[in-house]
Amino acid sequence: MSVRLRYKVSVAVSSTSAEENDLGNSKFEIVDDTPSEGGSWKTTVAALATDVIDLDNIASAKFLTLRMAPKDPTQTMLAIGVSLNGGPALMVVPVGAAKEAHFLISSAGITSLSLANTQVGAVPVDVTIGVAGD
């Protein structure tokens, strides 16, 4: 399916939860009207499993987002290993007490994606995948 890519990111860092000292805000929005292929879908990675994700017939992804959260919201997810193109896994974890973890990359030539939920004590994790590419 032909897609238009648009994304927004907003990150704020402060010294306390009351935001007493603003240590920096980063906000940006990117729009790419170059026609490309892509889409968004959801999958579940079982506990103690590794899944190779079909990139929905995209030969080469240029933008990839992952939103990961425990299937059961009362549980806490552990690190998920994200591997691009068969390379070493990057361990993605929720920040602090957050229940969700996020991964975003703008790149060229992403041809394969695998997700490893293999740590002892792992719980099933829902993953929402957004991808655009050629």
CORKALIN-V457346 format. One record per backbone hydrogen bond with DSSP energy under -0.5 kcal/mol. CO is the residue of the C=O (numbers start at 1). NH is the residue of the N-H. If there is no record, write none. Layout:
<<CO | NH> <CO | NH>>
This chain:
<<1 | 38> <3 | 36> <4 | 6> <5 | 32> <7 | 30> <9 | 28> <11 | 26> <13 | 23> <13 | 24> <16 | 19> <20 | 22> <21 | 15> <21 | 23> <24 | 13> <26 | 11> <28 | 9> <30 | 7> <31 | 33> <32 | 5> <36 | 3> <37 | 133> <39 | 131> <41 | 129> <43 | 127> <44 | 46> <45 | 125> <46 | 49> <49 | 117> <51 | 53> <51 | 115> <53 | 113> <55 | 58> <57 | 59> <60 | 134> <61 | 110> <62 | 107> <63 | 132> <64 | 105> <65 | 130> <66 | 103> <67 | 128> <68 | 101> <69 | 126> <71 | 73> <72 | 75> <80 | 82> <80 | 92> <81 | 83> <81 | 116> <82 | 90> <83 | 114> <84 | 87> <89 | 91> <90 | 82> <90 | 92> <92 | 80> <95 | 98> <99 | 70> <100 | 95> <101 | 68> <103 | 66> <105 | 64> <105 | 107> <109 | 111> <110 | 61> <112 | 85> <113 | 53> <114 | 83> <115 | 51> <115 | 117> <116 | 81> <117 | 48> <117 | 49> <119 | 122> <124 | 71> <125 | 45> <126 | 69> <127 | 43> <127 | 129> <128 | 67> <129 | 41> <130 | 65> <131 | 39> <132 | 62> <132 | 63> <133 | 37>>
